[in-house]
Amino acid sequence: MGRTKRVRRRKRAVSADSSVDVDGRLAELVGWMRRHRWSGPGPLRPALFPDTGRGLLSRRPLQPGATLVSIPLSLLVSSATALRSELGAALRAARPAVSAQLAVSLWLALERRRGADSGWRPYLASLPSAYTTPAYCEPRELSADLLPEALLSAARLQHAAVRRNLLRARRLLRETSAPCVAGWELSEEELRHAWVTVKTRAMCVEPEEDLGNAPSGLKDDNCALAPFLDLFNHRPGATVYSSVSDGCYRLMTEHGVAAGEQVFIDYGPRDNLQLVLDYGFVVPGNERDAVPVPAEWVPLPAEAQRAADDARLRSFLSVGREGYSRDLLTRLYLAALPEQELASVDGQEVQCMSLQELTAPAAVRRTLAALLVRLVRHLESCLAAQRAMPAPSDALRVCSALLREWLLVLQGHVWERGRRPGADGVVRPVYGTRLGDVVTESVIHGAGGELTVEMCADG
């Protein structure tokens, strides 16, 4: 028996409604795999689920430790697959070394180009034609009016990664004399589809340990695509383990599954921002969700920045379901200190302060109240702009779902409690904000980045 280890998988989040039946492409995939020495789906069968689309159904009760599926190693697509292809010589000779993700992506793009002549056609036909990660947002959708800063910068990085790897891939293709690439000008869309296929559907494995491959010399050589296995949908806590034995890659369940239920796997803890970036979906009510706060929204004078550096703040500024990140509260505390106190502030002492000490100053509560309202207004503004966008992409719709989840997180910390006249006599909304067990009423003046706070009451 091979060594057993926890599997990290990449797939979209789904519900557990009952299935109807498999579509034709998946039936063709199963038949093709059987012709390549696959023993079959075992206790599972591909199915279509009303809310989730494709998934895998248990045909009989499964006990903990039961084998879910066993895939011949010859059907896994890894860097070894790319190195055995006509692209192998160019991939090995490339300097600096290419990543395993790019190697597999190039192989995928080449096989798709072959069309009906590809020996992998049934598997390629089973893949989605497009994805919903930010890499599939249209250029016009990469705007600060539509996406908050953390999501926008990550989306731009994904687009830049596709373009950067496209240039690298084109250079590699020009350096190979393989007839299969003659006259082929790899397009950005071809590379995008292949790149995101690997990013969203690959397993993380150790090739030497698990797949028996010789060292490839490629960077980050730890990904493999697995036909059929990538049909598993995600559910938190649905843990599975893998092993390699008898020339097969096996998945075993840690939990029992009833007959007729969809079978899920768990890829590990991630908040919804990471899920959108890596897989193109959100998990409603994700307990790990956190709303990022741009550091520039809490500016620090030079002396305060020195203390922040001493306190080793890592700019993890966020609002979560259970409270605020320590980095955020520490930055708010430093921003609230009077100028005459900043020179004597010891960053190490600040780092050791309790959350109660950090949030004791009224100035911290005022700044936090304004910050929370600003976050809500900003997300609502982005959503309004997205709704006004004609023909939005599916990727932008997923971004909209993320922003709605973030608003739900913020509702636990800030809410409108009514309206009342402020000190200047103008009637304005009154917001409630929460710091631990303390609820503060505040009137927020101004708009955008010019918010000020008039404290009404502490309760």
N, C-alpha and C positions, 0 to 999 in steps of 0.2 A: 504494500500500500504506500502511496505517496504521502508527503507531509500535508497536514491539514492546516488551513489558515482562514481567517475571516475574509470575506469577499467585500470589496468596495465596488458598487455598481452605479451606473449612471442611467437614469431613466425618468420619465415624467411621473408626477403624482396622480393618483387615480382613486376612485371610489370602488366599493366592493359589490356593485350590483351584478345580478346574474347575466350570463352571456346569451347571445343568440347563435352565432355560428362563425366559423372562420371564413375569411374572404379567399378569393381564388389565388391571389399571389402567395398567401401563406400555405395553401394546399400544395402549390407547386414547389415551394421551399421545402416542405416536409418530404415530398417525393424525391426531390433532388438530393437531399441529405441522406435518405435511405439508400439511394444508389451509390453513395460514397461511404458505405460501411457504417452508417449510423444505425444504432439498434432501435431508434424510434423515440417518440416523446414520453414513453413510459406512463407514469400516472397522470400526465398533463395532456392538454390539447389546446391549441390556439383557439381563441374565441374573440368575438366582438362584444363589448360591454356598452350598455346604453350611455353611460356617463364618461367612460374612459377610453373608448375605442379598443384597440387591440390589447390583448393580455393573454394570460395563461390560466386555465381552469383545471381544478383537481377533479379527476374522474372517480376517485375513491378516497376514503379517509386516509390521511397521512399522519403517522406518528412522529414525534421528535426523533431526529436522526435519520429519517427516511431520505433516500436519494431522490431528488427532484428531477434531475436531468444529467445525462452523461454525453459529452460531445467529443468525438474523435479529435485528437490534437491536429490532425491533418486538415480539419475544417476551421481551425482558428486562424485568423488573419493577424499576423504580427510583423515586426520588422524583418523576421526571418523570411516571411512570405515575399516581402518586397525585395529582399536581397537575393532570393532565388530567381527573381524575374529578370527580364531584359534590362531593367533599371539597375540591377545589382552592382555592376561595375562602376557606374557613375556615382551611386550612393556611397560605395566603399572609398572611392577616391576623393570624395568631396572634402575640402578643407576651408574653413573649420567644419567639423563633423556636423551632419544634419541631425535633427531630432528624430526620434522614432515616430512621432506624430506626423512630421512632414513626409517621412519615407512611406508610411502606410497611406497617407493622403494621396501622394503621387501614384501609388499603386492602384488605389481606388479610382482615381480620375482616369488612369489608363484603361482599366478594365471597363469602366462605363463607356469610354470612347469606342471600345471594341464592339459594343452592342451585343447582337445575337451571337457573335463569334466568341464571346467570353465564356470560359468554362464556369464562371461564377455568376452567370446571368440571373438565375433564380434568386440568389441571395441579394444581388444588386437591385433587382426588381422589388424586393420586399422592403427596401429602405425608403423612408420618406423622401419626397421630391424636394422638400424645403423644411426649414427648421424655424424655431421661434426664439432663439437666443438673440441678444442685441446685434450680433454680427449680421442678422437679416433685417435689421431696421434700415429703411431707405435713407440715403444721405440727407434728404430734406427733413427727416425726423430727428436728426442729431442736433437738436437745438435746445438752448437753455430755457426757452419758453415751454418746452414740452417735457423735458427730463430734468430732475434735480441733479445737482452737481456730481454726487457719487455715482449715480447711474450713468450720467452723460459721459463722464471721463472714462468709465469702464467700457462703455459702448464704443467710444472713439478708439480705445486701445484695441478692442477686438477687430475693428475695421482696419486699423493700422497693422495688426498682426497678419491679417489675411493679405494685405498688399505687400508687406515685407516678405512673407513666405512665397507669394506669387513670383516676385522678382528672383528669389533664390531658386525656386523650382524651374523657372524659365532658363536660368543659367545652367542648371543641371541637365536639362533636356537638350540644350545646344551642345553640351559636351559629350553626349552619347551618340554612338553611331548605329544604335539599334534600329532596324527597319520599322518597327512598330511606332516610333515617334517621328518618323520622317514627315516634315511639313506640318507638324502639330504645334500650333501656337496656343498653349494652355491659357484658357480664359479665366478671368477673375471669378466668374460664377462657378466654373468647374472646380477651381481650387477651393472656393468658399464651401461648396457642398461637401467635398471630400474632407476638408479640415474640420468642419462642424460635425460631420458624421463621426469622426474619430473622437472628438472632444465630448460629444454627448452620449456615445454608445459604447465606448471602449471600457473594458475591465482594466483595473490596475493589477498587474502581476509581476512576478520576478522571473524573467525569461529563463535564466540559467537554472533556477531552482525548480520552477514549476513546469516549464515547457520543454526542458531539455535542450534548449538552443545553445549553440556556442556563442561566446561574446561577439556582438556585432560591430562594436566600435562606434555605434551611434549614441547620441546624447539621450538621456532620459528614456532608456530602452525598457519601458515597463508597461506598455499598453498592448492590448489585443482585442480584436473584434471577434465575437462568437455568434454565428448564425443560430437562430432560435432562442438562445439564451438571452439575447437583448430584447425579447418580448416581455420579460418580467417588468411589472410596474412597481412603483415604490410605495411602501408604507412604513412609517417609523416603527421600529421594534421588531420588524419581520426579519430576524437575523438568519443568515445562511452561512455555511462554511464550504470551503472548496478543498479538493484533493486531486492529485494526479496519480493514476494507476492504470495499468494495462493499456497504455496508450490513449487514455481518455481524461478529459477534464470534467470533474464531477462536482455537482452542487448538492449539499445536504441541508435540510431544514432543521432549525433548532426548536421550532414550535410545531405543534399539531395543526393540521388543516382539515376541515370537514369536507366531505364530498360535495361537489357542486359549487364550491367557493373559488373565487379568484385567488391565485397564489402570488404573494408579493415578496419582495426582498427590500432590505434597508441598506442604503449606501452610506449611512453615517450622518452625524449632526451637522446641519448647515442652516443658516438663516435664509430668508427668502431672497435677499439680494444675491447671495452666492448661488442659490438654486436657479435664478433667472440667468445669471451669467454662464453657468456651466451646462444647464439642461433646458432652459427655456420654459420653466413652469414655476408656479408658486404653490405652497402648501397652505390652505386656509387655516388661520389660527395657529400658525407655526409658533411654538413656545419659545423658540430661539430667535425670533425676529427682533431686530433693532433698527431704529431709524437713524441714519447717519446725520451728524451735524457738521456742516462745513467749519473748519477751524477759523476761517476769516470772519465768521459770524461772532466770534468771541475774541476780538483783537486784544493783544497784550502789549503794553509799553515795554521798552527795552529791558528795564530791570525785572519786570515780571517774567519776561521771556527767559532771562537768565535763571530765575528760580524754577521755571518750568523745565528748563534743560537739566538743572540739578536734580529735579524730581523725576527725571527720566520719563516725562510724558511721551506717549507714543501716538498721540493724535487719534486714539480710539474714542472719538467723541460720538456718543450715541444715546438714544432714549429707547430702553427696552420695556418689555411688559412689566417687569418687576421693579424698574427704577432706572437710574441714570448711571452711565459708565463712570468709573472713578476718575478717569482722565478728564471727562467733561466737568465734573464737579470741582476738581482741582483747578482747572483752567478758569472756571467761573470765580472761584475763591481768589485766585491771584489777580484776576481782572478787577475785583471789587476792592482790593486793598488800597488805602490812601497812598498817595505818592511818597509821603515822608516815611512810610513803613517799609516800602519795597526794598530799600537799600540794605535793610537788616534781615530780610527774609532768608531763612535757610531752607533750600529746596528739599533737603533730606528730611527735615522736620515736617514740612508740609506733606511729604510722601507718607509719613507715619500717622497723620491726623485721621481721626475717625470721620465717618460720613456726617455724623451729627455736628462735629466741629466745622467741617467744610461748609455746611449749609446753614450755620447759625447766623451769619450776617444778613441783615435785611436786604442789603444790596445784592447778595447772591440770589435771594428769592425773587427780587424785582427783575434781575437780568434773566433768570430762568423762566419766569412767567412770560416775558416778552419773547424769549427764544422759542418757547413752545407754541405761542400764538403765531409767530412768524413761520414756523415749520408747517403748521396747519394751513395757513393762508397760501404758502408757497406750493404745497402739494395740491391744494384745491385749484390754484391757478393753473398748474401744469395739467391737471385732469380736464379742466375746462378747455384749455387749448388743444388737448388731444381729441376731445369730443368734436371740436370745430374742424379738425383736420380731415379733408376729403380723402376717402379711400385709404384709411390707415393700414399699415401692414399688420399681419398676424403677430409679428414680434412686438410692435408698438402696443397691441392689445394686451399682450402679456405684461409689458411695462405698466400699463394702466392698472392691471390687477395687482401688481406689486405696490403701487402708490395707494390703492384702496386698502390693502393690508396694513400699510404704514399708518394710514389715518386711523384705523381701528386700534393700533398700538397707542397712538397719541391720545385717543379718547379716554384712556385710563389715567391720563395725567393732566389734561386740560379740557375744559368744556365751557360752553356759554351758559351762564346762570341767569341771564336776564339783561335788562337795560336800566340805567339810572344816570342822573346828571353827575358829571364830574365836577371838580373844583372850579372849573371855568363855566359851569352851568350847562354845558353841552351834553346831551343824552348820548351815551355810548354803551356798547356791549360790556357786560361785566363777566369776566372769565374766572372760573375756579381752577386753581392749579394745586397739585398735591406734591408734597415732599414728606415721604414717610407717612406719619399719622396726622401731619399738619396740612390743613386745607386753607389756602390763601385766596381771598377775593381781590381781583385787580381790574382796573379800567385801563385798557391799552389805547394809547394815543398814537396817531400817525399811521404810516403805511410802509410796506417794504422794509428797508433797513433802518428806518427812522422811528422805531417803536420806543415809546417811553411808558412807564408804569406808574399809576397812582394806586398805592395800597389802600384797600378798603377795610379789610378785616382779616384777622387770623382766628382760626377755630380749630 
